[in-house]
Amino acid sequence: MRVTSSLRWKIALTTTAVCCTVAAVLGILVHNVVAGQVVGEVRKDVGRDLEDAVNQYQYGTVHGDVHVVIDPPELPGPLRGLVARGETGTMVGEHDGEPAMWGAGPADTKVLAVWLPFDQTRRRLRDLDTAILASAALAAGIVALAGLFLADRISRRLATTAAVARRISAGDLDARVGLPADPDDPRDTRHHDEVRDVAHALDSMAGSLQERLEAEKRFTADVAHELRTPLTGSLAAASLLPEGRPKEMINDRLRALHLLTEDLLEISRLDAGVEQAELSQVELGRAVRRAVAGTRLPVSVRVIRDTVVLTDRRRLDRILANLLVNADKHGKPPIEVSVEGPVVVIHDHGAGYPPELIEQGPQRFRTGDPGRGRGHGLGLTIAVGQAAVLEVELTFANAPDGGAQTTLRLPVGRLVADS
């Protein structure tokens, strides 16, 4: 990212540009006003001297003023033409190579001219321009530093707010910006700090979202607990029914409801963060083969390179079993599992994962059945939760040759030795 693309530098550069523009406009105005006054004073002096010289010339008075000249060759051409038309005027020119203010008027058939040195006036104007430029540069520098300081404060506060927003979107609902409250009346919009308002709105949103999610978690846990007891009694009562198709149908539905209740309880424990892994050394290849055998599904296992890892074997079995059942239910054979070091890859040859699952991850109570919406249900949700407990990186993708591909990557820091 370029430096000038940041908000801080944009504000500082914009402030500096505005300050330079204002300074330039004011400098031009001041220069014109002062220059007009200074040059006007010199013109008045020349005009007064010219009037005295014309009067003396008309009365034939002899004077020895060295600044009065008859038909001077150095008189500027435009001024000479003005006198030829019978008018008087003043104009800046040169006298003996030095700047001078000329004043000229008609005297019979001649040109009567007076002049005053103009070099000191020109130096005053140059000094004025230098002072204006220095003042403008100093003001622009001060304003630029002040703008950069203020922009840096705004930028840092916005960056903090954005970082907290990213943490919240990643699942850290305890993240807060934590800016102090505005002591002014919140109804007084004249003194509002907009950045503070954004931060407080984000904190309020995070708090409200956290409360709603906590209420949802409590509701899920309470429903699961309340369902467990009557389901256990219903299963016991169903076992007393006479053998036959009705009993099989009732038991089948009750078992499905019982499994759903157990899944809800497991999800509620994962959401509450009370699950703790019981770590032990496990041969990853053997653990994968055992998990595959436990599902009794037609799955091929290929161990390219076996590894001993430190993990919770029961939770790893749960993750693998859920992923394999999902591949068998929503994918197509053959289902292949490969183990290479700390990486386990499960690949089926079905239609693959939906794009929203790859982008957003599994969502509970959403399956691939069009009648129940799109996505997947509790099995993948539990797998993701258990993987978080084990600090296993779980990735959902579609293989280049088709089909869903799920990758489990155990953290390298927990490797003990290669077998």
Stockholm file with secondary structure:
# STOCKHOLM 1.0

chainA/1-419         MRVTSSLRWKIALTTTAVCCTVAAVLGILVHNVVAGQVVGEVRKDVGRDLEDAVNQYQYGTVHGDVHVVIDPPELPGPLRGLVARGETGTMVGEHDGEPAMWGAGPADTKVLAVWLPFDQTRRRLRDLDTAILASAALAAGIVALAGLFLADRISRRLATTAAVARRISAGDLDARVGLPADPDDPRDTRHHDEVRDVAHALDSMAGSLQERLEAEKRFTADVAHELRTPLTGSLAAASLLPEGRPKEMINDRLRALHLLTEDLLEISRLDAGVEQAELSQVELGRAVRRAVAGTRLPVSVRVIRDTVVLTDRRRLDRILANLLVNADKHGKPPIEVSVEGPVVVIHDHGAGYPPELIEQGPQRFRTGDPGRGRGHGLGLTIAVGQAAVLEVELTFANAPDGGAQTTLRLPVGRLVADS
#=GR chainA/1-419 SS CCGGGSHHHHHHHHHHHHHHHHHHHHHHHHHHHHHHHHHHHHHHHHHHHHHHHHHHHHTTCCCCCTTEEESCTTSCHHHHHHHHTTCCEEEEEEETTEEEEEEEEEETTEEEEEEEECHHHHHHHHHHHHHHHHHHHHHHHHHHHHHHHHHHHHHHHHHHHHHHHHHHHTTCTTCCCCCCCCCSCTTCGGGCCHHHHHHHHHHHHHHHHHHHHHHHHHHHHHHHHHHHHHHHHHHHHHTTSCSSHHHHHHHHHHHHHHHHHHHHHHHHHHHHTCCCCCCEEEEHHHHHHHHHHHHTCCEEEEEEECEEEEECHHHHHHHHHHHHHHHHHHSCSCEEEEEETTEEEEECCSSCCCHHHHHHCCCTTCCSCGGGCSSCCHHHHHHHHHHHHHTCEEEEEECTTSSEEEEEECCGGGEEEEC
#=GC SS_cons         CCGGGSHHHHHHHHHHHHHHHHHHHHHHHHHHHHHHHHHHHHHHHHHHHHHHHHHHHHTTCCCCCTTEEESCTTSCHHHHHHHHTTCCEEEEEEETTEEEEEEEEEETTEEEEEEEECHHHHHHHHHHHHHHHHHHHHHHHHHHHHHHHHHHHHHHHHHHHHHHHHHHHTTCTTCCCCCCCCCSCTTCGGGCCHHHHHHHHHHHHHHHHHHHHHHHHHHHHHHHHHHHHHHHHHHHHHTTSCSSHHHHHHHHHHHHHHHHHHHHHHHHHHHHTCCCCCCEEEEHHHHHHHHHHHHTCCEEEEEEECEEEEECHHHHHHHHHHHHHHHHHHSCSCEEEEEETTEEEEECCSSCCCHHHHHHCCCTTCCSCGGGCSSCCHHHHHHHHHHHHHTCEEEEEECTTSSEEEEEECCGGGEEEEC
//
